[in-house]
Amino acid sequence: MIEKTTAPAPAVSPDQAAIEQALTDQVVASFANTPDPRLRQLMQALTRHLHAFVREVRLSEDEWNKVIEFLTAAGHITDDRRQEFVLLSDVLGASMQTIAVNNAAYKDATEATVFGPFFVQDAPEIPIGGDIAGNAHGQPCWVEGTVTDTDGNTVPGARIEVWEADDEGFYDVQYTDGRVAGRAHLFADDQGKYAFWALTPTPYPIPHDGPVGKLLAATGRSPMRASHLHFVVTAPGLRTLVTHIFVYGDPQIEIGDSVFGVKDSLIKDFHIQKAGIPTPDGRLIEGDWAHTRFDIVLAPAKV
């Protein structure tokens, strides 16, 4: 990893600054004939900002080679079960900033947060009241709520994708036995209501045995995530919502979430029920269980 330095950037003469600016202008101009105007805007802006960073910190050739090595390592560790570049985007706050840009606040619409690297297409469907846990270990938790739009109208048939880690801190895809657990999808009923059994979320570290973990260690940052349960909610004519709910009272919220995903509006009470207290659907549970409510409000597709 790159060693810390507190040395100030050296002064740059006007002649040297002019040489560097000329190169930036040359590279920006090289994209001028890009047919797609959006791609042209992206490439020219990226060039200006990247060159400005290199010039501001007076990046050494050795440091740039370390960057290339880091990105190469991130590519090598990435496969169909692990996405190191998503982790990098998350820990740099780029994921949350992109979400902020693309999910402008609108009335009382539920706030969005990070997608994360562990979503899987075609998770099994469960009925309302079904169990997403599969064989994952943890405290059973009843989750319920209603899906509405920002005008207060219920959203019948909204598709709700949910997934989470087990109480060991791992998602099913982090195991090597092909299990499917801790994830499913369901549909809201005719009144926009939904309910399912899950596990009470617990804190866990993002994968930190790779280059992103080394980066966090070198910068004195923790890989821990606050306890959360993932949601993706979709319905025709409404903005897709990618979000979590977090556990009120989880100390990790105050310590800090490694991917900056916590928002106050998404922190929910998870009420712990002692063994023997009847469950909402009459399910028999040995030991304690929990329940929480998450009412979901979807913004219009075009705001």
C-alpha positions in Angstrom: 0.0 0.0 0.0 1.0 3.6 -0.5 2.7 5.0 2.5 1.3 8.1 4.2 3.1 11.4 3.5 2.6 14.9 4.9 5.0 16.6 2.6 3.3 19.6 0.8 3.0 19.4 -2.9 6.0 21.2 -4.6 5.5 24.6 -6.2 4.9 24.4 -9.9 6.3 27.0 -12.2 4.0 28.9 -14.7 5.8 27.2 -17.5 5.3 23.7 -16.1 1.7 24.4 -15.3 1.2 25.5 -18.9 2.7 22.3 -20.2 0.4 20.2 -17.9 -2.7 22.2 -18.9 -1.9 21.8 -22.6 -1.8 18.1 -22.2 -5.2 18.1 -20.4 -6.6 20.3 -23.2 -5.2 17.9 -25.8 -6.8 14.8 -24.2 -10.1 16.6 -23.7 -10.1 17.7 -27.3 -9.4 14.1 -28.5 -13.0 13.2 -27.4 -14.6 16.1 -29.3 -15.9 14.0 -32.2 -17.5 11.3 -30.0 -20.8 10.7 -31.7 -22.8 10.1 -28.5 -23.0 13.5 -26.7 -23.5 12.0 -23.3 -20.4 9.8 -23.7 -18.5 12.8 -24.9 -19.5 14.8 -21.8 -18.5 11.9 -19.5 -15.1 11.3 -21.1 -14.2 15.0 -21.2 -15.3 15.6 -17.6 -13.5 12.4 -16.4 -10.3 13.6 -18.2 -10.4 17.0 -16.6 -11.0 15.7 -13.1 -8.5 12.9 -13.3 -5.8 15.2 -14.6 -6.7 17.8 -11.9 -6.2 15.1 -9.3 -2.8 14.0 -10.7 -1.7 17.6 -10.8 -3.0 18.6 -7.4 -1.3 15.8 -5.5 1.7 15.7 -7.8 1.2 12.0 -8.2 4.5 10.1 -8.5 5.0 7.4 -11.1 5.5 4.8 -8.3 2.1 5.8 -6.8 0.4 5.5 -10.2 1.9 2.0 -10.6 0.5 1.2 -7.2 -3.0 2.3 -8.4 -2.7 0.1 -11.4 -1.6 -2.8 -9.2 -4.6 -2.2 -6.9 -7.1 -2.1 -9.7 -5.5 -5.2 -11.3 -5.9 -7.1 -8.0 -9.5 -6.0 -7.7 -10.1 -7.4 -11.1 -8.5 -10.7 -10.3 -10.5 -11.3 -7.1 -13.8 -10.4 -8.9 -15.9 -13.3 -10.1 -19.6 -14.2 -10.5 -19.9 -14.4 -6.7 -17.8 -11.4 -5.6 -17.7 -7.9 -7.0 -14.7 -6.1 -5.6 -15.3 -3.0 -7.7 -18.8 -2.6 -6.1 -17.1 -2.7 -2.7 -14.6 -0.1 -3.9 -17.4 2.1 -5.1 -19.2 1.6 -1.8 -16.3 2.4 0.5 -15.4 5.5 -1.4 -19.0 6.8 -1.1 -19.3 6.8 -4.9 -22.3 4.4 -4.7 -24.1 6.6 -2.2 -23.3 9.8 -4.1 -24.7 8.2 -7.3 -27.8 7.2 -5.5 -28.2 10.7 -4.1 -27.9 12.2 -7.6 -30.4 9.7 -9.1 -33.0 9.6 -6.3 -33.9 13.2 -5.6 -36.0 13.7 -2.5 -39.6 13.8 -3.4 -42.4 14.4 -0.8 -42.4 11.5 1.7 -40.9 8.9 -0.7 -38.8 6.3 1.1 -35.1 7.2 0.9 -32.8 5.0 -1.2 -29.5 3.6 -0.2 -26.7 1.3 -1.5 -27.4 -1.8 -3.6 -24.4 -3.7 -2.4 -22.6 -6.6 -4.2 -24.8 -9.5 -3.1 -28.0 -9.2 -5.0 -28.9 -12.3 -7.1 -31.4 -12.4 -9.9 -34.2 -14.9 -9.8 -34.4 -15.4 -6.1 -37.3 -17.7 -5.1 -40.8 -16.4 -4.8 -42.6 -16.7 -1.5 -46.2 -16.0 -0.6 -47.2 -13.3 1.8 -46.2 -14.5 5.2 -43.5 -16.8 3.8 -40.0 -17.2 5.0 -36.9 -15.9 3.2 -34.4 -17.4 5.7 -34.3 -20.9 4.2 -31.7 -22.7 6.3 -29.8 -19.5 7.3 -29.2 -19.2 11.0 -30.5 -16.3 13.1 -33.3 -14.9 15.2 -36.6 -15.1 13.3 -38.1 -11.7 12.5 -41.6 -10.8 11.2 -41.5 -7.9 8.7 -44.6 -6.2 7.5 -45.8 -3.0 5.9 -47.8 -1.4 3.1 -46.6 -0.1 -0.2 -48.1 3.3 -1.3 -47.3 6.1 -3.7 -46.6 9.7 -2.6 -50.3 10.5 -2.9 -51.2 7.9 -0.4 -52.6 5.4 -2.9 -51.9 1.8 -2.2 -49.8 -0.1 -4.7 -51.2 -3.6 -5.3 -48.9 -6.2 -6.7 -45.7 -4.3 -6.0 -42.7 -6.6 -6.4 -40.5 -6.7 -3.3 -37.1 -8.3 -3.4 -35.4 -8.9 0.0 -32.1 -10.3 1.0 -29.8 -10.4 4.0 -26.8 -12.0 5.7 -27.1 -14.7 8.3 -26.0 -14.3 11.9 -22.5 -15.3 11.0 -22.3 -12.2 8.8 -22.4 -14.1 5.4 -24.7 -14.0 2.5 -25.6 -17.3 0.8 -23.4 -16.5 -2.2 -20.4 -16.3 0.1 -20.7 -20.0 0.8 -19.4 -22.5 -1.7 -22.1 -25.1 -1.4 -24.6 -23.4 -3.8 -27.2 -22.7 -1.1 -30.0 -20.2 -1.5 -30.9 -18.7 1.8 -31.7 -15.3 3.2 -33.3 -14.0 0.0 -36.6 -14.2 -1.8 -39.2 -12.0 -3.6 -42.9 -11.6 -3.0 -45.7 -9.4 -4.2 -47.9 -7.0 -2.2 -51.6 -8.0 -2.0 -54.6 -6.1 -3.4 -54.3 -3.5 -0.5 -50.6 -3.0 -1.0 -49.8 -5.0 2.1 -46.9 -7.4 2.5 -45.4 -9.5 5.2 -42.7 -12.1 5.5 -40.4 -13.9 8.0 -36.7 -13.0 7.9 -33.8 -12.9 10.3 -33.2 -10.0 12.7 -30.2 -8.3 11.0 -26.8 -8.2 12.8 -23.6 -6.2 12.0 -21.0 -7.8 9.7 -17.9 -6.8 7.9 -17.8 -6.4 4.1 -15.4 -8.8 2.5 -12.0 -7.4 3.6 -9.6 -10.1 2.5 -8.9 -8.4 -0.8 -7.5 -5.1 -2.1 -10.4 -3.1 -0.7 -9.9 -4.5 2.7 -6.2 -3.6 2.5 -7.2 -0.1 1.6 -9.5 0.2 4.6 -6.8 -1.2 6.9 -4.2 1.2 5.5 -6.5 4.2 6.1 -7.6 3.2 9.6 -11.2 2.4 8.6 -13.4 -0.4 9.7 -15.0 -2.8 7.3 -18.1 -3.2 9.5 -21.6 -2.5 8.2 -24.5 -1.6 10.4 -27.2 -4.3 10.8 -29.6 -4.1 7.8 -32.1 -5.9 5.6 -32.1 -5.1 1.8 -35.1 -4.2 -0.3 -35.7 -3.5 -4.0 -39.3 -2.5 -4.7 -40.7 -2.1 -8.2 -44.1 -1.2 -9.6 -45.3 0.2 -13.0 -45.1 3.9 -13.3 -43.2 4.4 -10.1 -39.5 4.9 -9.3 -37.6 1.7 -8.4 -36.6 1.8 -4.8 -33.3 0.3 -3.7 -33.0 0.6 0.1 -32.3 -1.1 3.4 -33.8 -0.9 6.9 -31.5 -0.6 9.9 -31.9 -1.7 13.5 -32.6 1.0 16.0 -30.1 0.8 18.9 -27.4 -1.0 16.8 -24.1 0.5 18.2 -22.6 0.2 14.7 -24.8 3.0 13.5 -23.0 5.4 15.8 -19.6 3.9 15.1 -20.1 4.2 11.4 -21.3 2.2 8.4 -18.4 1.4 6.1 -20.4 2.2 2.9 -22.2 5.3 4.3 -25.6 3.7 3.7 -27.4 4.7 7.0 -30.2 7.3 6.8 -32.2 8.2 9.9 -35.5 7.6 8.1 -34.5 4.0 7.5 -33.7 3.1 11.1 -36.6 1.0 12.4 -37.6 -0.5 15.8 -37.1 -4.2 15.9 -39.3 -5.3 18.8 -37.9 -8.4 20.6 -40.6 -10.9 21.7 -39.9 -13.5 24.4 -40.4 -17.2 23.7 -44.0 -18.2 23.9 -45.5 -14.9 22.8 -47.9 -15.7 19.8 -46.6 -14.7 16.4 -48.8 -12.7 13.9 -49.5 -15.7 11.8 -49.6 -18.4 14.5 -46.2 -19.8 13.7 -44.6 -21.8 16.5 -41.1 -20.5 17.3 -38.7 -21.9 19.8 -37.0 -19.0 21.6 -37.2 -15.3 21.1 -38.3 -13.6 17.9 -38.7 -10.0 16.7 -41.0 -8.0 14.6 -40.7 -4.7 12.7 -42.8 -2.6 10.4 -41.6 -0.9 7.2 -44.1 1.1 5.2 -42.8 1.8 1.8 -43.6 5.0 -0.2 -42.6 5.0 -3.9 -42.0 8.2 -5.9 -43.3 8.7 -9.4 -41.0 7.3 -12.2 -40.6 10.8 -13.5 -40.1 13.5 -10.9 
